[in-house]
Amino acid sequence: MPNTLGDNHVKGLAFETLALHGTRTNADKTGALTTPIYQSATFAHPGVGRSTGFDYSRLQNPTRQALEETVATLEGGDDAIAFTTGMAAIACLMELFAPGDHIIASDDLYGGSVRLFSAVSGKNGIDVSYVDTSDIGAARAAIRPNTKAMFVETPTNPMMIVSDVAALAGICKESGCLLIVDNTFLTPYLMKPIALGADIALHSGTKYLGGHNDALAGFLVTARPELSERLRYLYKTTGACIGPMDAYLVLRGIKTLPVRMDRQQGNAMEIARWLKEQTRRADPAVTAVYYPGLDDHPGLELSKRQASGFGAMISFTMKDEALAHGVLERVRVVQFAESLGGIESLITYPTMQTHADVPPEVKEARGITSKLLRLSVGIENIKDLKADLEQAIYGESQT
Ligand SMILES: *Cc1c(COP(=O)(O)O)cnc(C)c1O
């Protein structure tokens, strides 16, 4: 389905404009500004051996196609494939690999990815080893003759460790393995892994792309046609295709991605600084803050080089477990819930929620302790957010 803006026009447009108008298609002659929801499982053929380009919605669907074109354009990819969830996208991606293959993954990773690698990929004969990918020497040393891919998150979930995508792309190219970057935290608005040399960028579209905590989605964005052909074949075969309604919701979410992200990361910077101030009190309740935009964050300079912002995710540790539980129970504006990236601020307890299935000794070694909290900063008024965190940390009497 051609984009009404035309490829030549798309080239000169800024991200904010493409996020809005990249979704316009000319499939509808009414002039509708929003992409229609093609809630159809199948499509009629005009004749034998002829097709409108749409046969069956597991193969193609116009709403999904508009979403895929938009995400491919924003990520600077050759193609984007839209899945039911981020995990479905990663599960399909793993079908590229065969028994005996080896994959290197960042050692601080979304808990669901770790569970997939251990519970599913392991049984399928794929060996995953975990490395601190912010250490280029360590990443290079981990490459074996059978290494087929490096799977990287940056900043990581939840410890906010930043890896150098271009440097990792260099060592992956040398050794002939794929560089896969989970770009869920920064989104193409703030970082473009494919332009930095990655072969595949992936997303939980449930998070910032959708942005409203009302739909699940996942994406694989490919740098080259041969990758997209292999993945599209696996996609139509395994069938985790996003439905038209959710595709529509994510398309609508993407229209406001830049304005949401600007506001969310503005709020996040202010909250990160405020939390940092709390660590300087005598007998502090907050003992450490992890946010790549803070002056003492080891990934600050690298983040400035490879991304245009720091995102809106903050992790922080409390003095003890009881205080961490207290914060989760006392927040009122901020909601105690899993997930991230939406317009509502959410606080999560990684050790019991997102990373519950990561072995305890591994969690402890990485700092995912019973004192660690993770905050996804939303678009609320900053004064309300700060006041809420203050009362949750110190109790009503002290605010
Ligand atoms: C949430 C998340 C996923 C999984 O996505 P779902 O849409 O929940 O399946 C993968 N990676 C990261 C970084 C995430 O935050």
The ligand as a Gaussian input file, in Angstrom:
#p B3LYP/6-31G(d) Opt

LIG

0 1
 C        8.226000      -5.435000      27.990000
 C        9.507000      -5.731000      27.336000
 C        9.639000      -6.815000      26.468000
 C        8.498000      -7.785000      26.205000
 O        7.421000      -7.182000      25.555000
 P        5.870000      -7.615000      25.759000
 O        5.155000      -6.703000      24.836000
 O        5.525000      -7.435000      27.192000
 O        5.791000      -9.056000      25.349000
 C       10.860000      -6.997000      25.855000
 N       11.901000      -6.166000      26.084000
 C       11.807000      -5.122000      26.925000
 C       12.981000      -4.229000      27.136000
 C       10.608000      -4.868000      27.579000
 O       10.522000      -3.827000      28.423000

